[in-house]
Amino acid sequence: MKLASFHADGSNRIGFALDDENIVDLSHVWQRAGMQEAERPRTLLELIEGGPNAWAALRRAAASAGAGDETPYPVEDVTWLPPVLKPSKICCIALNNSANADRIMSGPKHPAMFVKPASALIGHKANIVCKSHYGRTHPEPELAVVIGRTAKDVSAADAYEHVFGYTIHNDITSPAMRAEDTFHYRAIHPADEDPNATQYVDTWVSYPGRYKCADTFACMGPWLVTADEIPHPHDLTVECRHQGRQITSDNTANLFYKIPEVIAFLSGYLTLLPGDIISMGTALNKAARGGAVQNIDLNKLGGPVSVAIEGLGVLINDVEHAR
């Protein structure tokens, strides 16, 4: 099922795709099904948090859609919102594309993760805001996993039981701000030969608070597709286009660490809550005509930029320049 968060007729709403051109407002369907107002999830996060009983009610409601007198909303007439408006965290997996493994000079032997805030989220057709002092800013097309059940110390074998569904994430990145926020310094460590003494170790470190987390730097949507419709999440074509020109075409098979490994690893350190999002890493294979996503400076070139993932739809965002 393709679910969506959207704004129409003055209110934020949730719904599902009746077909390629129409969204059914779930509140109308639940009302006709006799569900009391207090029982109706008002957001997709509430729906996810409702667990299997809520999900079963959703499917029963969806099965009856079109039989009543509810009027669907044309997809072209709504304002799209990020599918999950306020996840507790967006966990992003860094440098996770095996097709580009030769670029990694050294690194950890496990998934590496940073966290984006919910305030960075925007939906389909919303504008990415680029300010002149952000410098070079480029798109990064990624598969995103939406957690359905609380996951703590989950094994890889059980990981998929905790997945509610999938969506598209365009992980907007400013390498110019990354360079500005990188420290080369002498870190203080305990001395190897004397635990009461210290030594200085030459260290490089970058903090992603600006270059990954600025407002509008997490484009997401348009749909949240339930896991049953994506039986093979590691065999999905991913494409990114800028102003209609294909920049990259890749496949989620190239993700080095797969979803079960990532959920198992992350849940050993962070409790993953319903509605949390894991962005699995950037599709980076070059397009046939050359170039890469890093060549697309949205701050200089503007938009629009689109990310298409097989079975999940197409996420499109334009660029707005601000001071």
ZIMOFEN-V424628 format. One record per backbone hydrogen bond with DSSP energy under -1.0 kcal/mol. NH is the residue of the N-H (numbers start at 1). CO is the residue of the C=O. If there is no record, write none. Layout:
{{NH/CO} {NH/CO}}
//
This chain:
{{3/224} {4/15} {6/13} {7/79} {8/11} {11/8} {13/6} {15/4} {16/24} {17/2} {18/22} {19/22} {23/73} {24/16} {26/14} {29/25} {30/26} {31/27} {32/28} {33/29} {34/31} {35/30} {39/36} {40/37} {47/43} {48/44} {49/45} {50/46} {51/48} {55/51} {56/52} {57/53} {58/54} {59/55} {60/56} {61/57} {62/58} {63/59} {65/62} {67/64} {73/23} {75/21} {77/74} {79/7} {81/5} {90/116} {91/277} {92/114} {93/279} {94/112} {98/254} {100/97} {101/98} {103/100} {104/101} {114/92} {116/90} {120/117} {121/118} {122/218} {125/316} {126/123} {128/318} {130/320} {134/131} {135/132} {138/173} {142/169} {144/167} {145/278} {146/165} {147/276} {148/162} {151/272} {153/267} {161/158} {162/159} {163/160} {164/146} {165/146} {166/225} {167/144} {169/142} {170/219} {171/140} {172/170} {172/217} {173/138} {174/211} {176/136} {178/174} {179/175} {180/176} {181/177} {182/179} {183/205} {185/203} {187/201} {189/199} {191/197} {197/194} {199/189} {201/187} {203/185} {205/183} {207/181} {212/208} {214/210} {217/214} {218/120} {219/170} {220/122} {221/168} {224/3} {225/166} {226/1} {227/164} {229/226} {230/227} {235/232} {238/250} {239/308} {240/248} {241/306} {242/245} {243/304} {245/242} {247/240} {248/240} {250/238} {252/236} {254/251} {255/252} {256/96} {262/258} {263/259} {264/260} {265/261} {266/262} {267/263} {268/265} {269/266} {270/266} {272/151} {275/147} {276/273} {277/89} {278/145} {279/91} {280/143} {283/141} {287/247} {290/287} {295/292} {296/293} {297/295} {298/137} {298/296} {301/297} {302/298} {305/317} {306/241} {307/315} {308/239} {309/313} {310/237} {312/309} {313/309} {315/307} {317/305} {320/128} {322/130}}
//
